[in-house]
Amino acid sequence: MSISTVRSLVLGTICGLFVGTSCDLGSAVPGDIAKVAGGCPDVTSIEAIASIDFVKEFGLDVATAGQIKGGLQASAQLEAFAGKLDADLAAACGGLATDLGKPGDYKKGPDACKAAIAAMGEIKAKIGASAKISLAIEPPRCSASLDAMAECVGKCDASVDPGSLEVKCAGKLSGSCEAECSGTCQMEAAAKCEGTCQGSCDAKFSGTCGGECNGKCNGKTQKGGACSGKCEGKCSAQAEGSCGGSCSGSCKLKAAAKCSGTCTGDCSVAMKAPKCEGKVEPPKASAECNASCETEVSAKLECTPAKVSLVIEGGADAAAVAQFKAAIEKNLPAVLKIAIGMKDSAMSVAGNVKAVIGGVQKVVVKLKSDPKIGARLTACVAAPFKGAIDAAASVTANVDVSVEVKASASASASGSAGGKAG
């Protein structure tokens, strides 16, 4: 095989990684092939990329070097995020499938979740189509650190003054309040609630209950089971009302008061370690930097665990009912962390990083006219960018299948859904 043929094959493969672009194969010389094949710096990790001087390494101007470096950092962050999301979902759905009688060595989230959905269908067939399934969910609440976002942006964009960074929260702001909290207090442990209890209540409860009601339901004595109306006594999950005993979950305060937990709302002094439940609006920085930092911060979301209460009435097989209830209440909260708590954030970062990579790819294509920069740079960024595009697809697939698991858990054997979420 001639040198010119080898050159064409190598550069043709490189160009093929950038769909919709073309290369001037005649602009390269045989000696460049060695550079393309083995002359790339280490771009396999976030730390390695951060240590590269792209100006010296590739002979780029400062602005272009910053854009390409930022795109590679965003790519690495997304791959790490997607890997963790997939592993977490594989463990959650794998546990659910195993507890429902379908054990397996599930490597990927979608595979594990499809097995869990199939297992749920089989056991619900044993329970019977006439059974009523009620799934009460106290959803997870996930929040991102505003301090972490500011710190990340300050490091990744050299043009930004760290002292002038302003990160905003387009959602619910929460944090540690060392004075008086006005709003909702997410309590660290079950305690007295001077206001509206949201979660569970162990005594003297009065209000709506999405879980099991023990006491009275609409004035009639009831020991366990769902209550469509007013519950008085005890409520196991998704309580919304007054609680004369200990409230576990959150307390919507009647008036400003001390909060031994996380305050969501207003604090009479500046909140410490502020977090945002909703969209974090990063400061003004490069698109590549913001995409990388949004991904990094999203990977470190702090989530309160979801609480699940499953009530099945009229089941034909008592053993199947007990098995299904135990498996769902044990494993579904981890699935809901993704299906509810992380869904919007995960989809947002996947889309943002994908858009950033598209922009950086165009910059790389423009540099192809320089044979010393174009071919080598194209070769060095091709694999990380392709990895990030695949990671974005993985994030979307995992979020979608987690939502399918949630829907399947609350559906009866006949296919109708009977659950509700707070």
Buried (B, 14 or more C-beta within 10 A) or exposed (E): EEEEEEBBEBBEEBBEBBEEBEBEBEBBEEEBBEBBEEEBBEBBEBEEBEEBEBBEBBBBEEEBBBBBBBBBBBBBBBBBBBEEBBBBBBBBBBBBBBBBEBEEEBEBBBBBBBBBBEBBBBBBEBBBEEBEBBBBBBBBBBBBBBBBBBBBBBEBBEEBEEEEBEBBBEBBBBBBBBEBBBBBBBBEEBBEBBBBBBBBBBEEBBBBBBBBBBBBBEEEEBEEBBBEEBBBBBBBBBBBBBBBBBBBBBBBBEEBBEBEBBBBBEBEEEBEEBBBBBBBBBBEBBBBBBBBBBBBBBBEBBBBEBBBBBBBEEBBBEEBBEBBBEBBBEBBBBBBBBBBBBBBBBBBBBBBBBEBBEEBBEBBBEBBEBBBBBBBBBBBBBBBBBBBBEBBEBBBBBBBBBBBBBEBBBBBBEEEBBBEBB
